[in-house]
Amino acid sequence: MSLKTKKLFNIYEKLLKLYGLQGWWPLIDFKGTNPTKTGSVQGYHPGDYSFPRNELQQFEICIGAILTQNTAWPNVEKALLNLKTINALDPKKILFLEDKKLKQAITPAGYFNQKAKKLKLFSKFYISLKGKTPAREELLDVWGIGPETADSILLYAYKQPEFVVDAYTRKVFGPCFDEGFNSINSDATYDDIKLLFEINLPRDYKLYQEFHALIVEHAKNIGKK
C-alpha cells in the first residue's frame, strides 16, 4: 500500500468517525433520514447500497445530478417534488412535457431555462440507452453534462467507480491541507484531482460514494468550527 493510499484511507476513516455513513444519493420517496441533517431531511439510506432499485429511481438520481448544478440540494428536492406532483419524474413524460410547465416545476433549482433544456436532452439520451449503462464519454457528449455531473450520474445512478470531484473537494484538499496533498491547488484540473483519488484507492463504488459524501459534509462544517 502506497503512502498516499494510507493517507487517503486515514482521512476517510477520520471523516467516517466524525459523520458516519451518509447514504447518498437521497431519493424523495424513501423515508430514511439524513444522519447529519445538513441537506434534505429524508431520502438518505446509510449503509444500504441497493439503491437505485429500479429505472425510475435511477432516472431521478440522474436528473437530480443535473438540477443540483449551481444550487443547494434542498432547492433540488423542491423541484423534484414539483415534478412528482405533475407526474413527470419519468424520461418520456419530461421529453413531451410542455416547456412552460417544466420550467415552472424546476424553478426552485434555479437557471430553469437552461436546466429545462438539459432535462429534455438528457431524457432523450436516457431513453436511447434502453437500460444500458452509458460510457462516460457518451454522457459528456450530452449538452449540459460536464465531468462532475457525468461522474455523479455514473457513481450514484449506475454504481460505477468514478470519483466525483467538486468545489468541496478543493476546499478540503486545498493548498493549506497538511496531509501530503498540496498538489491539489487552483491549477489542478478536474481530471488531475479525479486521477489522484482513483489511482490511490480501490475501484469500489461504495467507497467512492461514501468518501465523496463525507468530503461534502466536512466542507460544509469547516466554517462552523
N, C-alpha and C positions, 0 to 999 in steps of 0.2 A: 504494500500500500504506500503510495507516494505521500510526501509531506503535505501537499496541497489537499489530497484526498482526506487525510487525517484531520486537517484543519477544518475542512468543509463539514465533515461529519461531526466534529466537535461543536461547530456553530449550530448545526441542525439540532443536535441534542440539547444544547442550551436553550434554543428557541422553543423546542418542544416542551421542555420542562417549564418554561415561563408561561406558555399559552395553551398547551395541549393540542390534540388533533383538531384540525379546523373543519374538515368535512366539506370542502368545496367540490363542485360548483353548486350553489344553492338553487333549489327548484321551488317554484311558487306553490305547488300543491303538496309539497312534503312538509310535515309539521315539525321536523327536527329543529331544535333551537341553535342559535349561534353561540358557541362557547364563550366568546369574548364580547359579544353584544355591541360590536362596532359597525356592523353593516345592517343587513336585513335581520329581523329578529326570528325569522323562521327559514326553512328551506335547506338548512345545513344537515349533513349526515356524517358526523365524526366517526371514523373507523369503518365506515361502510362504503366499500369501493364498487358496489354493484351498480351504481348509477352511472350513466343513464340506463334505464331498464327497457326502454322502447324508443322507437324513432321520434315520437313526439317530444319526449324528454330530451333526446339528442338535438333535435331542431331548436328547442327552447334554449339550450345552452349555447348553440351557435349564434342565434340572434341576440342573446344576452351579451355575448362577447363583442358583437358589433355595436349594440346600443351603449355599452359601457365606455366606448371611446370618448375621452374628454369629459367624463361626468362621474359622479359618485354612484355606487350601487343602489342606494335607496331610490334614486331617481329612475334607474333602470327597472327596478321592481314595480314601480308605479306604471311605467309604460307597458311592462309585460302583463300586469293585471288588467290594464285597459284593453290590450289585445285579447286577453282571455274573455273579457266581458262581451266583446263583439264576436266571439268565436273565431278568432283569426290567428291562433297560435298553431298554424299549420302552413306549410310552404305553398300549397296550391291556393289556399284562401288568401294569403298575403299577396301572392302573384296577381290575383284577379280582384283584389280589393281596390275600391275607388281611392285614388291618391289622397283626396281630401280627408277621407276617413282614416286612412293610415297615418297621415301626418298628425291629425288631431289626437290619435291614440298614443303616439310616441312622443308627443310634445314634452312631457316631463323629463325625457332623456336629453333634450336639447338638440340643436342642429337638425331639426326634424326634416327639413327639405333634403339635405344630403343623406341622412340616415334612412329616409323612406326609399330613396333610390337604391341605397346599398342593400336594404332588405329585399327589395324586388329582384335585384340582380342575383343576390345570394340564393333566394328562394328558387329561382330558375336553375341555378347551378346545382343546388341540393337535389332537386327533382331529377336532374340529368344523371346524378350519381347512381340512382336506382339501388340504394343500400350499400354501395361500395365506399370504402374508406378513401378519402381524397389524398392525393400526394400533396406535400407542402407547396410544391411549385404550382400545382393546379389552383390551390387556394390563393396564392399570391397573384395569380393572373386574373382573379375576380376583382372588379373595380371596388375600391374601398376597403380591401383586405390587406393590411400590412403585416409585417413579421410578428408583432405582438399578438394581433388578433388571430392570425393563422395558427400560431403555436398554442394559443388558448383553446381554440376550437379542437385542434388535434389532441391536446393533452386531456382536456376535460370531457369533450363530447365523444372522442374516439379512442381514448385510453392509449394514446401513442406517446412514447417517451421523448417529448420535445420540451426543453426547458423554456419557460416563459420569462422574458426579461422586460421589466417596466421601469418607470421612474423610481419606484420604491427600491428596486434592486440597486440602482445607482446611489440612492440615498444611504442605504445600509452598508454597501460595499464600496463607498466612495473613497476619495483621496485621503481622508482622515482615518480610514479604517486601519487598525493596527494588527491584523492577523496575516500579514504577508500578501495581501491582495491589492496593494497600492496601484497596480496596473489598471484597475478599473477607475478611470478618470473621465474627464469630459471629452477626451479624444477617442476613447474606446467606442467602437461601433456596436450595434446590436449583436451582430454575429460574433464579434470578439468575445463579448460577455457570455453569450449563449454557449460558445465553444468551451470557455473556461470551466463552466459547470459540467458540461456534458462529457468532457474528456477526463474529468476528475471524480465523477460519480457514476455508479452503476446505471445502466439504461433501464430504469424502473419507474414506470409512470406513477405509481403510488408515492414513491419518494419525491418525485418531481412535483406532484400535486401538493403535497404537504409542505415541502420546502418553499415553494413559491408563495403559498398562502401564509406561511409563518413569516416570511420576509415582509409581505404586505402588512401583516398585523404589527410586526415590530416597528416598521417605519411609521405607522400611524401613532405609535406610542412613544417614539423617541422624544418628541417635543413636549410630552406631558410629564416627564420625569426629570 
